[in-house]
Amino acid sequence: MPAYINPKRIFKYSDEFKLKAVQWSFERQRSVKEVAAALDIHPFMLSRWRKEFRDGKYGPMKSTAKPSKPNALLKEQDELKMLRKRIAELEEENDILKKWQRFQSEERRKSSDS
């Protein structure tokens, strides 16, 4: 088995550091990627910390930012996605009705010509 040239480094972060990172990532103008890059950690790690925070591992959030904002944002995005889907369905129905109307008018023309 080959020897590793660079052994894998494992960092342990304090709960205070994790809590600050999570609070920072919940701010409206910041994304998880930006916060992770600023703290020099992998975005997946920060996402895991956020999940652990939501599960109650780090205690209640002390900043003014609320974890419900991301939930509200997700609800808005879901509603927007649903409304866009409904608009597409209605546009398709409208197109079908227009085609049917054209078909009917052509049939009337054919029957009146004979």
PENORBEL-V991727 format. One record per backbone hydrogen bond with DSSP energy under -1.0 kcal/mol. NH is the residue of the N-H (numbers start at 1). CO is the residue of the C=O. If there is no record, write none. Layout:
<<NH/CO> <NH/CO>>
//
This chain:
<<18/14> <19/15> <20/16> <21/17> <22/18> <23/19> <24/20> <25/21> <26/22> <30/27> <35/31> <36/32> <37/33> <38/34> <39/35> <41/36> <46/42> <47/43> <48/44> <49/45> <50/46> <51/47> <52/48> <53/49> <54/50> <55/51> <56/53> <57/52> <69/66> <72/68> <73/69> <74/70> <75/71> <76/72> <77/73> <78/74> <79/75> <80/76> <81/77> <82/78> <83/79> <84/80> <85/81> <86/82> <87/83> <88/84> <89/85> <90/86> <91/87> <92/88> <93/89> <94/90> <95/91> <96/92> <97/93> <98/94> <99/95> <100/96> <101/97> <102/98> <103/99> <104/100> <105/101> <106/102> <107/103> <108/104> <109/105> <110/106> <111/107> <112/108> <113/109>>
//
